Amino acid sequence: MIQGEPVREATVTIVGRPNVGKSTLFNRLVGRKIALVDDTPGVTRDRREGKGKLGDITFKIVDTAGLDEAEAESLAGRMRAQTEAALIDADVILFMIDARAGITPLDSHFAEIARRSSRPVVLVANKAEGRIGEAGFFEAYGLGLGEPVAISAEHGDGFADLYQALRGAWDFDGEDEPELEAGGEAEEAEPSDDDLLSRPLKLSVVGRPNAGKSTLINALVGEDRLLTGPEAGITRDAITVPWEWRGRQVAFVDTAGLRRKARVEGKLEKLSVGETIRSIRFAEVVALVIDSTAAFEKQDLQIADLCIREGRAIVIALDKWDLVEDRNETLKMLREEVTRLLPQIRGVALVPVSGLTGEGLDKLMAAAFKAREVWNKRISTGRLNRWLGGVLEQHPPPAVSGRRLKLRYMTQPKARPPHFIAFCSRPDALPESYQRYLLNGLRDAFDFPGTPLRLTLRKGDNPFAEK
């Protein structure tokens, strides 16, 4: 047990060579399947953080990429650097081995790194259920990291012993609850207007592979928090990164790049795509990162359409802006393009940025917070119906089959995204063109730039009128 340090939430980091079950243990400790798990070695590439719980103790748990020997410039070498950075921040290290495979030279090599870290190390022998794992369990004593803890992360065996080992490594008593859970899920309950500004902004960063999403987040947070490189498709998991911008909390979610459906290959990429779609559904604002040198390709528009269908607020980050030569003309052209191609989010913020030079990052964050305010906006019923009266007087609904349609009343039952209900004499007959006219009028009259609007038609009279 560490003496002389203030009592605080411990950071517990899971390390080990590839495919020993680190992500499975991480999911077990956070109580949710939020880390991708597959039989393929090297699935995890970035550090993933979550709130772990075991018995009566809570802690920040960190899942890491598998430790592997490789050149520093290679992808495996950069993954190892991310893991070593996580070791520096750790209070307790869970060093995991595969008891069925026994001790390998890689285990011995990285056990020495863990021992030199001067952090308390708990040696975990995973997959120790049954007689097959017994030999590897006893071999683990030879690593010189103390008595191993035999567990099965998949089946939940041995966690009482793991609890005792963690208790012996750190004083978990009297910890404060963390303000932000970095597990990647959003609260579904709507916040009041009063506490909106005090809540973390849940911001998912999405786009095509190699658009610069991870580089952009690293530039914002000011550290190499996420794995980057010239290879496309490095990010696999949806990784949450807590941050603070001008005193306001942000929870970034870096996601895997979305390719065209026909190009998605293999179970692992399908799992990554599912994680990205899930992160969009739980976001408040989505930053769609587009390569400004090849903007608004078909896949960019399909990703934008997905975000619109999920009802998320959107800002568009024109990344790699440092490579653009005629900036004024390019920006003017792109504004015209987005108005023509994405009329559903007319007025969306288009922010030129560069993850490499740091250009435009403050403007992007300001646009994201503004987008959340618009996404949460509510219009009073009185204002809506005064507006509706003016619209009907200027441009009434067309007659269908010789019968005039009557729009009697409008209200906004909810926000996130703004949703309006109009009571109409014949909802099924109101043309889609007139519905678009109403939505565009709402967007202009009440200032709803860049957020999807919903309109539902119902048959009936004003429900609040006197009978």
Secondary structure, 3 states (H helix, E strand, C coil): CCCCCCCCCCEEEEECCCCCCHHHHHHHHHCCCCCCCCCCCCCCCCCEEEEEEECCEEEEEEECCCCCCCCCCCHHHHHHHHHHHHHHHCCEEEEEEECCCCCCHHHHHHHHHHHHCCCCEEEEEECCCCHHHHHHHHHHHHHCCCCCEECECCCCECHHHHHHHHHHHCCCCCCCCCCCCCCCCCCCCCCCCCCCCCCCEEEEEEECCCCCHHHHHHHHHCCCCCCCCCCCCCCCCCEEEEEEECCEEEEEEECCCCCCHHHCCHHHHHHHHHHHHHHHHCCCEEEEEEEHHHCCCHHHHHHHHHHHHCCCEEEEEEECHHHCCCHHHHHHHHHHHHHHHCHHHCCCEEEECCCCCCCCHHHHHHHHHHHHHHHCCCCCHHHHHHHHHHHHHHCCCCEECCEECCEEEEEEEECCCCEEEEEECCHHHCCHHHHHHHHHHHHHHHCCCCCCCEEEEEECCCCCCCC
